[in-house]
Amino acid sequence: MRVEEAKHKKRNKKRKRYIFRISVLIVLVAAVAYALVQNFNKDKDIHEVGDEAPNFELTQVSDNENEKGDKLRLSDLEGKGVMLNFWATYCEPCEREMPYMEKLYPEYEDDIEIVAVSLDSSELVIDRFIDKHDLTFPVVHDTNSEVMDLYNISPLPSTIFIDPEGNIVDKVNGELSLETLEEHFKEIQPK
């Protein structure tokens, strides 16, 4: 009788081990499938040239006290061309292109809005940068990199050009020259 009990216990133990292994395997396969589906759907959210620019809301960091702390929404700029420039104070190419943006802004500000999206961690360094370069266009702070992720920005500087209807016309990764910047402004300027 004891031999039969031992065999029975051994069979039960094997069966439990088998069920446990199958359960773990099912959970692993489900996790892999879930990760693949999530990555596939995430790739669909990448906005490219020709797509409608996704809306966002960020807080302004400006030298002008009337604007400091105001919310800037992309949707509020409909009807104007928009240049979204993603930058940081520690980025040398970003700093080199800022004077070009400032030079063209007064000429185009009625038709085109430059929105400089800072990815810095501190408003103090942004304020100092604004003062150093006498920037007059809106500077907003993307504190959690949400807008950077929304537009799939990787190198700095990166610039998104949006037409008056709200569609992405071009995306430029890297530093812009004065000539290139003006060419893009003419592309997104309302007709």
Backbone as JSON Lines, residues from 0, in Angstrom:
{"i":0,"aa":"M","n":[0.81,-1.19,0.0],"ca":[0.0,0.0,0.0],"c":[0.86,1.27,0.0]}
{"i":1,"aa":"R","n":[1.95,1.23,0.7],"ca":[2.82,2.39,0.78],"c":[3.45,2.7,-0.57]}
{"i":2,"aa":"V","n":[3.76,1.69,-1.32],"ca":[4.36,1.88,-2.63],"c":[3.36,2.59,-3.54]}
{"i":3,"aa":"E","n":[2.1,2.16,-3.48],"ca":[1.05,2.78,-4.29],"c":[0.87,4.25,-3.89]}
{"i":4,"aa":"E","n":[0.9,4.53,-2.59],"ca":[0.76,5.92,-2.11],"c":[1.92,6.76,-2.6]}
{"i":5,"aa":"A","n":[3.1,6.23,-2.55],"ca":[4.29,6.96,-3.01],"c":[4.19,7.25,-4.49]}
{"i":6,"aa":"K","n":[3.76,6.27,-5.28],"ca":[3.6,6.48,-6.72],"c":[2.54,7.55,-6.99]}
{"i":7,"aa":"H","n":[1.45,7.49,-6.24],"ca":[0.37,8.46,-6.4],"c":[0.86,9.88,-6.06]}
{"i":8,"aa":"K","n":[1.59,10.01,-4.96],"ca":[2.12,11.32,-4.57],"c":[3.11,11.83,-5.62]}
{"i":9,"aa":"K","n":[3.9,10.94,-6.15],"ca":[4.89,11.32,-7.16],"c":[4.18,11.81,-8.42]}
{"i":10,"aa":"R","n":[3.11,11.09,-8.83],"ca":[2.33,11.51,-10.0],"c":[1.69,12.87,-9.76]}
{"i":11,"aa":"N","n":[1.13,13.09,-8.59],"ca":[0.52,14.38,-8.24],"c":[1.55,15.51,-8.26]}
{"i":12,"aa":"K","n":[2.72,15.21,-7.73],"ca":[3.79,16.21,-7.71],"c":[4.21,16.56,-9.13]}
{"i":13,"aa":"K","n":[4.36,15.57,-10.0],"ca":[4.72,15.8,-11.4],"c":[3.63,16.62,-12.11]}
{"i":14,"aa":"R","n":[2.38,16.26,-11.84],"ca":[1.26,16.96,-12.47],"c":[1.25,18.43,-12.02]}
{"i":15,"aa":"K","n":[1.47,18.69,-10.75],"ca":[1.49,20.08,-10.24],"c":[2.64,20.86,-10.86]}
{"i":16,"aa":"R","n":[3.81,20.23,-10.96],"ca":[4.97,20.88,-11.58],"c":[4.67,21.21,-13.04]}
{"i":17,"aa":"Y","n":[4.03,20.26,-13.73],"ca":[3.68,20.45,-15.13],"c":[2.7,21.62,-15.29]}
{"i":18,"aa":"I","n":[1.68,21.65,-14.47],"ca":[0.69,22.73,-14.5],"c":[1.36,24.07,-14.2]}
{"i":19,"aa":"F","n":[2.25,24.11,-13.22],"ca":[2.96,25.34,-12.86],"c":[3.81,25.83,-14.04]}
{"i":20,"aa":"R","n":[4.53,24.92,-14.67],"ca":[5.38,25.3,-15.81],"c":[4.54,25.82,-16.97]}
{"i":21,"aa":"I","n":[3.45,25.18,-17.26],"ca":[2.55,25.61,-18.35],"c":[1.99,27.0,-18.02]}
{"i":22,"aa":"S","n":[1.62,27.22,-16.76],"ca":[1.08,28.52,-16.35],"c":[2.11,29.62,-16.53]}
{"i":23,"aa":"V","n":[3.34,29.36,-16.12],"ca":[4.42,30.34,-16.28],"c":[4.65,30.62,-17.77]}
{"i":24,"aa":"L","n":[4.66,29.59,-18.57],"ca":[4.86,29.74,-20.01],"c":[3.73,30.59,-20.63]}
{"i":25,"aa":"I","n":[2.5,30.36,-20.24],"ca":[1.37,31.14,-20.75],"c":[1.5,32.61,-20.36]}
{"i":26,"aa":"V","n":[1.88,32.87,-19.12],"ca":[2.06,34.25,-18.66],"c":[3.18,34.93,-19.45]}
{"i":27,"aa":"L","n":[4.28,34.24,-19.69],"ca":[5.38,34.81,-20.45],"c":[4.98,35.12,-21.89]}
{"i":28,"aa":"V","n":[4.27,34.19,-22.53],"ca":[3.81,34.41,-23.9],"c":[2.84,35.6,-23.95]}
{"i":29,"aa":"A","n":[1.95,35.71,-22.98],"ca":[1.01,36.83,-22.92],"c":[1.76,38.15,-22.73]}
{"i":30,"aa":"A","n":[2.78,38.17,-21.88],"ca":[3.56,39.39,-21.65],"c":[4.29,39.82,-22.92]}
{"i":31,"aa":"V","n":[4.88,38.88,-23.62],"ca":[5.58,39.19,-24.88],"c":[4.59,39.72,-25.91]}
{"i":32,"aa":"A","n":[3.43,39.08,-26.02],"ca":[2.41,39.53,-26.98],"c":[1.94,40.94,-26.63]}
{"i":33,"aa":"Y","n":[1.71,41.2,-25.36],"ca":[1.28,42.53,-24.92],"c":[2.35,43.58,-25.26]}
{"i":34,"aa":"A","n":[3.61,43.29,-25.0],"ca":[4.69,44.22,-25.3],"c":[4.77,44.51,-26.79]}
{"i":35,"aa":"L","n":[4.62,43.49,-27.61],"ca":[4.66,43.68,-29.07],"c":[3.5,44.55,-29.55]}
{"i":36,"aa":"V","n":[2.31,44.31,-29.03],"ca":[1.14,45.11,-29.42],"c":[1.33,46.56,-28.98]}
{"i":37,"aa":"Q","n":[1.83,46.77,-27.76],"ca":[2.05,48.14,-27.27],"c":[3.07,48.86,-28.13]}
{"i":38,"aa":"N","n":[4.17,48.21,-28.48],"ca":[5.19,48.84,-29.32],"c":[4.65,49.13,-30.71]}
{"i":39,"aa":"F","n":[3.85,48.24,-31.24],"ca":[3.26,48.45,-32.56],"c":[2.35,49.67,-32.53]}
{"i":40,"aa":"N","n":[1.51,49.78,-31.51],"ca":[0.6,50.92,-31.38],"c":[1.35,52.21,-31.1]}
{"i":41,"aa":"K","n":[2.43,52.13,-30.34],"ca":[3.22,53.32,-30.04],"c":[3.85,53.87,-31.32]}
{"i":42,"aa":"D","n":[4.33,53.01,-32.18],"ca":[4.92,53.44,-33.44],"c":[3.9,54.16,-34.32]}
{"i":43,"aa":"K","n":[2.63,53.8,-34.2],"ca":[1.59,54.46,-34.97],"c":[1.4,55.9,-34.54]}
{"i":44,"aa":"D","n":[1.77,56.25,-33.3],"ca":[1.57,57.58,-32.77],"c":[2.66,58.57,-33.19]}
{"i":45,"aa":"I","n":[3.66,58.11,-33.92],"ca":[4.7,59.01,-34.37],"c":[4.12,59.9,-35.46]}
{"i":46,"aa":"H","n":[4.25,61.2,-35.25],"ca":[3.68,62.17,-36.19],"c":[4.74,62.57,-37.2]}
{"i":47,"aa":"E","n":[4.35,62.52,-38.46],"ca":[5.29,62.78,-39.55],"c":[4.78,63.9,-40.43]}
{"i":48,"aa":"V","n":[5.61,64.28,-41.4],"ca":[5.25,65.31,-42.36],"c":[3.93,64.94,-43.02]}
{"i":49,"aa":"G","n":[3.01,65.9,-43.08],"ca":[1.68,65.68,-43.66],"c":[0.62,65.4,-42.62]}
{"i":50,"aa":"D","n":[1.03,64.95,-41.42],"ca":[0.07,64.68,-40.35],"c":[-0.36,65.98,-39.68]}
{"i":51,"aa":"E","n":[-1.51,65.91,-39.02],"ca":[-1.94,67.04,-38.22],"c":[-1.06,67.09,-36.97]}
{"i":52,"aa":"A","n":[-0.57,68.29,-36.65],"ca":[0.29,68.44,-35.47],"c":[-0.54,68.24,-34.21]}
{"i":53,"aa":"P","n":[-0.09,67.37,-33.31],"ca":[-0.85,67.15,-32.08],"c":[-0.8,68.38,-31.17]}
{"i":54,"aa":"N","n":[-1.93,68.66,-30.55],"ca":[-2.04,69.82,-29.67],"c":[-1.31,69.55,-28.36]}
{"i":55,"aa":"F","n":[-0.9,70.61,-27.71],"ca":[-0.26,70.53,-26.4],"c":[-0.49,71.83,-25.67]}
{"i":56,"aa":"E","n":[-0.19,71.82,-24.39],"ca":[-0.26,73.03,-23.57],"c":[0.97,73.06,-22.67]}
{"i":57,"aa":"L","n":[1.73,74.16,-22.74],"ca":[2.91,74.33,-21.89],"c":[2.9,75.72,-21.27]}
{"i":58,"aa":"T","n":[3.63,75.87,-20.19],"ca":[3.74,77.14,-19.49],"c":[4.87,77.97,-20.08]}
{"i":59,"aa":"Q","n":[4.58,79.25,-20.29],"ca":[5.58,80.16,-20.85],"c":[6.58,80.6,-19.79]}
{"i":60,"aa":"V","n":[7.82,80.71,-20.24],"ca":[8.9,81.26,-19.43],"c":[9.43,82.41,-20.28]}
{"i":61,"aa":"S","n":[9.05,83.63,-19.97],"ca":[9.45,84.77,-20.79],"c":[9.96,85.89,-19.91]}
{"i":62,"aa":"D","n":[10.74,86.76,-20.54],"ca":[11.25,87.94,-19.84],"c":[10.11,88.93,-19.59]}
{"i":63,"aa":"N","n":[9.13,88.92,-20.47],"ca":[7.98,89.8,-20.36],"c":[7.05,89.25,-19.27]}
{"i":64,"aa":"E","n":[6.89,89.98,-18.18],"ca":[6.12,89.48,-17.03],"c":[4.65,89.23,-17.36]}
{"i":65,"aa":"N","n":[4.12,89.88,-18.41],"ca":[2.72,89.65,-18.78],"c":[2.51,88.24,-19.31]}
{"i":66,"aa":"E","n":[3.56,87.65,-19.84],"ca":[3.43,86.32,-20.44],"c":[3.92,85.21,-19.51]}
{"i":67,"aa":"K","n":[4.78,85.53,-18.59],"ca":[5.36,84.51,-17.72],"c":[4.26,83.79,-16.95]}
{"i":68,"aa":"G","n":[4.28,82.48,-17.05],"ca":[3.29,81.66,-16.36],"c":[2.03,81.42,-17.17]}
{"i":69,"aa":"D","n":[1.84,82.17,-18.27],"ca":[0.68,81.93,-19.13],"c":[0.81,80.58,-19.81]}
{"i":70,"aa":"K","n":[-0.32,80.01,-20.13],"ca":[-0.34,78.73,-20.85],"c":[-0.34,79.02,-22.34]}
{"i":71,"aa":"L","n":[0.45,78.29,-23.08],"ca":[0.47,78.39,-24.53],"c":[-0.03,77.07,-25.09]}
{"i":72,"aa":"R","n":[-1.06,77.14,-25.91],"ca":[-1.63,75.95,-26.56],"c":[-1.36,76.06,-28.06]}
{"i":73,"aa":"L","n":[-0.96,74.98,-28.66],"ca":[-0.74,74.99,-30.11],"c":[-2.03,75.37,-30.83]}
{"i":74,"aa":"S","n":[-3.15,74.88,-30.35],"ca":[-4.44,75.16,-30.99],"c":[-4.76,76.65,-31.02]}
{"i":75,"aa":"D","n":[-4.23,77.42,-30.08],"ca":[-4.46,78.87,-30.06],"c":[-3.74,79.59,-31.2]}
{"i":76,"aa":"L","n":[-2.79,78.92,-31.84],"ca":[-1.99,79.54,-32.9],"c":[-2.51,79.19,-34.29]}
{"i":77,"aa":"E","n":[-3.66,78.53,-34.37],"ca":[-4.22,78.16,-35.67],"c":[-4.41,79.41,-36.53]}
{"i":78,"aa":"G","n":[-4.07,79.29,-37.79],"ca":[-4.15,80.43,-38.71],"c":[-2.81,81.08,-38.93]}
{"i":79,"aa":"K","n":[-1.85,80.73,-38.08],"ca":[-0.47,81.22,-38.22],"c":[0.42,80.02,-38.53]}
{"i":80,"aa":"G","n":[1.53,80.29,-39.21],"ca":[2.55,79.26,-39.33],"c":[3.22,79.15,-37.96]}
{"i":81,"aa":"V","n":[3.68,77.96,-37.62],"ca":[4.32,77.75,-36.31],"c":[5.64,77.02,-36.5]}
{"i":82,"aa":"M","n":[6.64,77.54,-35.82],"ca":[7.95,76.88,-35.75],"c":[8.12,76.4,-34.32]}
{"i":83,"aa":"L","n":[8.12,75.08,-34.12],"ca":[8.38,74.5,-32.8],"c":[9.85,74.13,-32.76]}
{"i":84,"aa":"N","n":[10.61,74.81,-31.93],"ca":[12.04,74.54,-31.84],"c":[12.33,73.91,-30.48]}
{"i":85,"aa":"F","n":[12.82,72.67,-30.5],"ca":[13.16,71.95,-29.27],"c":[14.64,72.16,-29.0]}
{"i":86,"aa":"W","n":[14.95,72.67,-27.8],"ca":[16.32,73.06,-27.49],"c":[16.59,72.94,-26.0]}
{"i":87,"aa":"A","n":[17.85,73.17,-25.64],"ca":[18.26,73.21,-24.23],"c":[19.45,74.17,-24.12]}
{"i":88,"aa":"T","n":[19.64,74.75,-22.97],"ca":[20.71,75.73,-22.77],"c":[22.09,75.12,-22.89]}
{"i":89,"aa":"Y","n":[22.22,73.84,-22.61],"ca":[23.53,73.17,-22.67],"c":[23.89,72.73,-24.1]}
{"i":90,"aa":"C","n":[23.01,72.95,-25.05],"ca":[23.2,72.51,-26.44],"c":[23.82,73.66,-27.25]}
{"i":91,"aa":"E","n":[25.08,73.5,-27.65],"ca":[25.78,74.56,-28.39],"c":[25.13,74.87,-29.74]}
{"i":92,"aa":"P","n":[24.75,73.86,-30.54],"ca":[24.07,74.19,-31.81],"c":[22.75,74.95,-31.58]}
{"i":93,"aa":"C","n":[22.07,74.63,-30.48],"ca":[20.82,75.35,-30.14],"c":[21.12,76.82,-29.92]}
{"i":94,"aa":"E","n":[22.18,77.08,-29.18],"ca":[22.55,78.46,-28.88],"c":[22.97,79.21,-30.15]}
{"i":95,"aa":"R","n":[23.63,78.52,-31.06],"ca":[24.07,79.17,-32.3],"c":[22.91,79.58,-33.2]}
{"i":96,"aa":"E","n":[21.81,78.81,-33.19],"ca":[20.7,79.14,-34.08],"c":[19.71,80.14,-33.47]}
{"i":97,"aa":"M","n":[19.75,80.36,-32.17],"ca":[18.82,81.3,-31.52],"c":[18.91,82.73,-32.09]}
{"i":98,"aa":"P","n":[20.1,83.28,-32.35],"ca":[20.15,84.63,-32.91],"c":[19.46,84.73,-34.28]}
{"i":99,"aa":"Y","n":[19.49,83.67,-35.08],"ca":[18.81,83.67,-36.38],"c":[17.3,83.75,-36.17]}
{"i":100,"aa":"M","n":[16.81,83.0,-35.19],"ca":[15.38,83.01,-34.9],"c":[14.97,84.41,-34.42]}
{"i":101,"aa":"E","n":[15.78,84.98,-33.55],"ca":[15.47,86.31,-33.02],"c":[15.54,87.37,-34.12]}
{"i":102,"aa":"K","n":[16.46,87.21,-35.04],"ca":[16.6,88.18,-36.13],"c":[15.36,88.17,-37.04]}
{"i":103,"aa":"L","n":[14.83,86.98,-37.34],"ca":[13.69,86.88,-38.26],"c":[12.34,87.11,-37.58]}
{"i":104,"aa":"Y","n":[12.28,86.96,-36.27],"ca":[10.99,87.04,-35.58],"c":[10.25,88.36,-35.8]}
{"i":105,"aa":"P","n":[10.88,89.51,-35.64],"ca":[10.13,90.76,-35.84],"c":[9.55,90.89,-37.26]}
{"i":106,"aa":"E","n":[10.25,90.36,-38.23],"ca":[9.8,90.45,-39.62],"c":[8.59,89.55,-39.89]}
{"i":107,"aa":"Y","n":[8.52,88.41,-39.22],"ca":[7.49,87.41,-39.53],"c":[6.45,87.24,-38.42]}
{"i":108,"aa":"E","n":[6.57,87.93,-37.29],"ca":[5.73,87.61,-36.12],"c":[4.23,87.78,-36.34]}
{"i":109,"aa":"D","n":[3.81,88.56,-37.32],"ca":[2.38,88.67,-37.58],"c":[1.82,87.42,-38.24]}
{"i":110,"aa":"D","n":[2.66,86.69,-38.97],"ca":[2.22,85.51,-39.71],"c":[2.72,84.19,-39.14]}
{"i":111,"aa":"I","n":[3.85,84.23,-38.44],"ca":[4.5,83.01,-37.95],"c":[4.84,83.18,-36.48]}
{"i":112,"aa":"E","n":[4.54,82.15,-35.71],"ca":[4.91,82.17,-34.29],"c":[6.05,81.19,-34.06]}
{"i":113,"aa":"I","n":[7.1,81.69,-33.48],"ca":[8.2,80.83,-33.05],"c":[7.9,80.42,-31.62]}
{"i":114,"aa":"V","n":[7.9,79.12,-31.36],"ca":[7.71,78.61,-30.0],"c":[8.95,77.79,-29.68]}
{"i":115,"aa":"A","n":[9.76,78.32,-28.78],"ca":[10.99,77.64,-28.36],"c":[10.66,76.76,-27.16]}
{"i":116,"aa":"V","n":[10.74,75.45,-27.35],"ca":[10.38,74.48,-26.31],"c":[11.66,74.05,-25.6]}
{"i":117,"aa":"S","n":[11.84,74.56,-24.38],"ca":[13.05,74.24,-23.62],"c":[12.88,72.92,-22.88]}
{"i":118,"aa":"L","n":[13.93,72.11,-22.95],"ca":[13.93,70.82,-22.27],"c":[14.81,70.84,-21.02]}
{"i":119,"aa":"D","n":[15.2,72.04,-20.61],"ca":[16.02,72.18,-19.41],"c":[15.24,71.81,-18.17]}
{"i":120,"aa":"S","n":[15.96,71.5,-17.1],"ca":[15.29,71.11,-15.86],"c":[14.93,72.3,-14.99]}
{"i":121,"aa":"S","n":[15.6,73.43,-15.18],"ca":[15.39,74.58,-14.29],"c":[14.98,75.83,-15.07]}
{"i":122,"aa":"E","n":[13.96,76.52,-14.56],"ca":[13.53,77.77,-15.17],"c":[14.59,78.86,-15.01]}
{"i":123,"aa":"L","n":[15.39,78.78,-13.99],"ca":[16.43,79.79,-13.75],"c":[17.42,79.82,-14.91]}
{"i":124,"aa":"V","n":[17.88,78.67,-15.38],"ca":[18.83,78.64,-16.5],"c":[18.17,79.12,-17.78]}
{"i":125,"aa":"I","n":[16.88,78.84,-17.93],"ca":[16.15,79.3,-19.11],"c":[16.05,80.82,-19.07]}
{"i":126,"aa":"D","n":[15.69,81.38,-17.91],"ca":[15.6,82.85,-17.75],"c":[16.93,83.52,-18.1]}
{"i":127,"aa":"R","n":[18.01,82.95,-17.61],"ca":[19.33,83.52,-17.9],"c":[19.63,83.48,-19.4]}
{"i":128,"aa":"F","n":[19.27,82.39,-20.04],"ca":[19.48,82.23,-21.48],"c":[18.66,83.27,-22.26]}
{"i":129,"aa":"I","n":[17.41,83.45,-21.86],"ca":[16.53,84.44,-22.5],"c":[17.14,85.83,-22.37]}
{"i":130,"aa":"D","n":[17.62,86.16,-21.18],"ca":[18.25,87.47,-20.95],"c":[19.52,87.62,-21.78]}
{"i":131,"aa":"K","n":[20.33,86.6,-21.8],"ca":[21.6,86.64,-22.52],"c":[21.4,86.92,-24.01]}
{"i":132,"aa":"H","n":[20.34,86.33,-24.6],"ca":[20.12,86.44,-26.04],"c":[18.99,87.42,-26.4]}
{"i":133,"aa":"D","n":[18.43,88.11,-25.39],"ca":[17.34,89.07,-25.61],"c":[16.23,88.48,-26.48]}
{"i":134,"aa":"L","n":[15.76,87.31,-26.12],"ca":[14.73,86.63,-26.91],"c":[13.37,87.27,-26.68]}
{"i":135,"aa":"T","n":[12.65,87.51,-27.76],"ca":[11.33,88.15,-27.67],"c":[10.2,87.2,-28.06]}
{"i":136,"aa":"F","n":[10.5,86.05,-28.64],"ca":[9.47,85.1,-29.01],"c":[9.14,84.21,-27.81]}
{"i":137,"aa":"P","n":[7.98,83.54,-27.83],"ca":[7.57,82.71,-26.7],"c":[8.54,81.55,-26.44]}
{"i":138,"aa":"V","n":[8.9,81.41,-25.19],"ca":[9.73,80.29,-24.73],"c":[8.87,79.53,-23.71]}
{"i":139,"aa":"V","n":[8.69,78.25,-23.96],"ca":[7.9,77.41,-23.06],"c":[8.79,76.32,-22.46]}
{"i":140,"aa":"H","n":[8.35,75.79,-21.34],"ca":[9.15,74.81,-20.61],"c":[8.44,73.45,-20.63]}
{"i":141,"aa":"D","n":[9.08,72.48,-21.24],"ca":[8.57,71.1,-21.3],"c":[9.19,70.32,-20.15]}
{"i":142,"aa":"T","n":[8.68,70.54,-18.96],"ca":[9.3,70.01,-17.74],"c":[9.38,68.49,-17.69]}
{"i":143,"aa":"N","n":[8.4,67.8,-18.22],"ca":[8.38,66.33,-18.16],"c":[8.68,65.68,-19.51]}
{"i":144,"aa":"S","n":[9.13,66.46,-20.47],"ca":[9.45,65.97,-21.83],"c":[8.24,65.34,-22.52]}
{"i":145,"aa":"E","n":[7.04,65.75,-22.12],"ca":[5.82,65.19,-22.72],"c":[5.69,65.6,-24.19]}
{"i":146,"aa":"V","n":[5.94,66.88,-24.48],"ca":[5.8,67.35,-25.86],"c":[6.94,66.8,-26.71]}
{"i":147,"aa":"M","n":[8.11,66.69,-26.12],"ca":[9.24,66.09,-26.82],"c":[8.9,64.66,-27.24]}
{"i":148,"aa":"D","n":[8.3,63.9,-26.34],"ca":[7.89,62.52,-26.65],"c":[6.75,62.51,-27.66]}
{"i":149,"aa":"L","n":[5.82,63.45,-27.53],"ca":[4.67,63.54,-28.43],"c":[5.12,63.72,-29.88]}
{"i":150,"aa":"Y","n":[6.19,64.5,-30.07],"ca":[6.7,64.77,-31.42],"c":[7.9,63.88,-31.78]}
{"i":151,"aa":"N","n":[8.22,62.94,-30.89],"ca":[9.31,61.99,-31.15],"c":[10.62,62.7,-31.48]}
{"i":152,"aa":"I","n":[11.02,63.62,-30.6],"ca":[12.24,64.39,-30.79],"c":[13.4,63.64,-30.19]}
{"i":153,"aa":"S","n":[14.48,63.49,-30.97],"ca":[15.66,62.83,-30.4],"c":[16.87,63.74,-30.36]}
{"i":154,"aa":"P","n":[17.45,64.2,-31.47],"ca":[18.61,65.08,-31.28],"c":[18.16,66.5,-31.01]}
{"i":155,"aa":"L","n":[19.03,67.24,-30.35],"ca":[18.79,68.68,-30.15],"c":[19.82,69.44,-30.95]}
{"i":156,"aa":"P","n":[19.43,70.53,-31.56],"ca":[18.06,71.02,-31.7],"c":[17.3,70.23,-32.75]}
{"i":157,"aa":"S","n":[15.99,70.24,-32.61],"ca":[15.08,69.71,-33.63],"c":[13.96,70.71,-33.79]}
{"i":158,"aa":"T","n":[13.5,70.87,-35.03],"ca":[12.49,71.87,-35.3],"c":[11.38,71.28,-36.15]}
{"i":159,"aa":"I","n":[10.15,71.57,-35.76],"ca":[8.96,71.15,-36.48],"c":[8.33,72.41,-37.08]}
{"i":160,"aa":"F","n":[8.05,72.39,-38.38],"ca":[7.4,73.5,-39.04],"c":[5.95,73.1,-39.34]}
{"i":161,"aa":"I","n":[5.01,73.94,-38.9],"ca":[3.58,73.64,-39.0],"c":[2.9,74.75,-39.8]}
{"i":162,"aa":"D","n":[2.06,74.36,-40.76],"ca":[1.39,75.36,-41.6],"c":[0.19,75.96,-40.86]}
{"i":163,"aa":"P","n":[-0.43,77.01,-41.41],"ca":[-1.56,77.67,-40.73],"c":[-2.77,76.77,-40.48]}
{"i":164,"aa":"E","n":[-2.87,75.67,-41.23],"ca":[-3.98,74.73,-41.03],"c":[-3.67,73.71,-39.93]}
{"i":165,"aa":"G","n":[-2.46,73.73,-39.39],"ca":[-2.09,72.83,-38.3],"c":[-1.44,71.54,-38.75]}
{"i":166,"aa":"N","n":[-0.96,71.49,-39.98],"ca":[-0.3,70.27,-40.48],"c":[1.22,70.41,-40.45]}
{"i":167,"aa":"I","n":[1.89,69.31,-40.14],"ca":[3.35,69.31,-40.11],"c":[3.86,69.38,-41.55]}
{"i":168,"aa":"V","n":[4.66,70.4,-41.83],"ca":[5.21,70.6,-43.18],"c":[6.61,70.0,-43.28]}
{"i":169,"aa":"D","n":[7.39,70.13,-42.2],"ca":[8.75,69.61,-42.22],"c":[9.25,69.41,-40.8]}
{"i":170,"aa":"K","n":[10.21,68.51,-40.67],"ca":[10.9,68.28,-39.4],"c":[12.38,68.29,-39.7]}
{"i":171,"aa":"V","n":[13.11,69.15,-39.0],"ca":[14.55,69.28,-39.22],"c":[15.27,68.89,-37.94]}
{"i":172,"aa":"N","n":[16.13,67.87,-38.05],"ca":[16.96,67.47,-36.92],"c":[18.32,68.13,-37.1]}
{"i":173,"aa":"G","n":[18.72,68.93,-36.13],"ca":[20.0,69.61,-36.22],"c":[19.84,71.11,-36.35]}
{"i":174,"aa":"E","n":[20.98,71.75,-36.4],"ca":[21.07,73.21,-36.41],"c":[20.59,73.79,-37.74]}
{"i":175,"aa":"L","n":[19.91,74.93,-37.66],"ca":[19.42,75.64,-38.84],"c":[20.28,76.87,-39.11]}
{"i":176,"aa":"S","n":[20.5,77.15,-40.38],"ca":[21.18,78.39,-40.76],"c":[20.11,79.47,-40.97]}
{"i":177,"aa":"L","n":[20.53,80.71,-41.08],"ca":[19.6,81.81,-41.3],"c":[18.85,81.6,-42.62]}
{"i":178,"aa":"E","n":[19.54,81.19,-43.66],"ca":[18.93,80.99,-44.97],"c":[17.9,79.86,-44.94]}
{"i":179,"aa":"T","n":[18.27,78.75,-44.33],"ca":[17.36,77.6,-44.24],"c":[16.12,77.97,-43.44]}
{"i":180,"aa":"L","n":[16.32,78.68,-42.37],"ca":[15.21,79.1,-41.52],"c":[14.25,79.99,-42.3]}
{"i":181,"aa":"E","n":[14.78,80.92,-43.05],"ca":[13.92,81.83,-43.82],"c":[13.17,81.06,-44.92]}
{"i":182,"aa":"E","n":[13.8,80.07,-45.53],"ca":[13.13,79.25,-46.54],"c":[11.93,78.53,-45.93]}
{"i":183,"aa":"H","n":[12.12,77.98,-44.74],"ca":[11.03,77.28,-44.06],"c":[9.93,78.25,-43.66]}
{"i":184,"aa":"F","n":[10.29,79.44,-43.25],"ca":[9.28,80.44,-42.89],"c":[8.4,80.76,-44.1]}
{"i":185,"aa":"K","n":[8.99,80.85,-45.26],"ca":[8.22,81.16,-46.46],"c":[7.28,80.0,-46.81]}
{"i":186,"aa":"E","n":[7.68,78.77,-46.45],"ca":[6.82,77.6,-46.68],"c":[5.58,77.62,-45.81]}
{"i":187,"aa":"I","n":[5.71,78.07,-44.56],"ca":[4.6,77.99,-43.61],"c":[3.87,79.31,-43.43]}
{"i":188,"aa":"Q","n":[4.29,80.33,-44.12],"ca":[3.66,81.64,-44.01],"c":[2.26,81.58,-44.65]}
{"i":189,"aa":"P","n":[1.25,82.12,-43.97],"ca":[-0.09,82.12,-44.58],"c":[-0.08,82.84,-45.91]}
{"i":190,"aa":"K","n":[-0.86,82.36,-46.84],"ca":[-0.89,82.96,-48.19],"c":[-1.92,84.04,-48.28]}
